[in-house]
C-alpha cells in the first residue's frame, strides 16, 4: 500500500512551529495581526473564515474580523482596504473569495498592498513568483510543496503534471514545482489525450474540480498523487478529484481527502502572516 501523506499531522507540526515563533516575536515586541474581510454571508465562506480566525487564535496571531453586508459597494470595500493598508499594526489583509457579483474581484486584489498580500493573489506577488523574486505565494500550492518536502519526496528532476490551470492553484503550483527543479506540464480541459500526459507523471497534482475523476488509468505505477479537490459525494461524504480507492493501490504516495491538502492551506496562510510581520521589522 502507498505512503499516506498526512496533511493533518504536517499542518499541525507547522502550526506548532509558528506558535513558538510568534511567542518569540512577542518577546521582542513584534505582534502579528491578520485582517479578514468577508462580504455577504455565503455559508461555505463563513466556515473558511471561522477556521482562519480559529487558527490565528491558536497560534497567537490577532485577527480583526470585518463581516460586511452583501450590499457593500466596491468603493466602501476599497476604502476599508485602503485604511488597513495604512495601519502599522496590520500585517496581513485577506478578502474571502468569492465576493458578490457587483464587486470586481480583481480590483479588490489589486488594492491590497503587496507587502500585506498574505493570500499571494496580487499581480505583483504572482509576477515575483514567476521571475524568482521574493513575495507571498498562494497558500494551497505552497502547502503542497511543504507536504512533499516534509514527506521526503524529491521534486528535482521529476516529471510533474498538474491537472488544472487556475490562478489560485494550477498556475502557482507550476511555478513552485519549476522553482524546485521539477519538469512541469500543465494540463486543462482542452488537453488532448489527457490520460497519456498524466501517465507520464512522477508527481501528479489533481486540481480539476470534478469528484473522483482521476482513476488509475490516469496514473503511472509508483507515482505520487496529490489531490486538491474537495467535494461531497452522493452519500454526503467528503471526496476529492481522485478516486482514492481505485488509485491508492497503484501509487507510491497519496494525499487523502479529507486530511491531505486541505489543512495545509490555513497553515501556509498563518506562515505568510508571520513572515509578513517578521519582514516589517
Ligand atoms: N476562497 C477560497 N479559497 C480562498 C483563499 O485561499 N483565499 C481567499 N481569500 N478566498 C478563498
Boltz pocket constraint, residues with backbone or C-beta under 6 A from the ligand:
constraints:
  - pocket:
      binder: B
      contacts: [[A, 94], [A, 95], [A, 96], [A, 97], [A, 98], [A, 119], [A, 139], [A, 265]]
      max_distance: 6.0
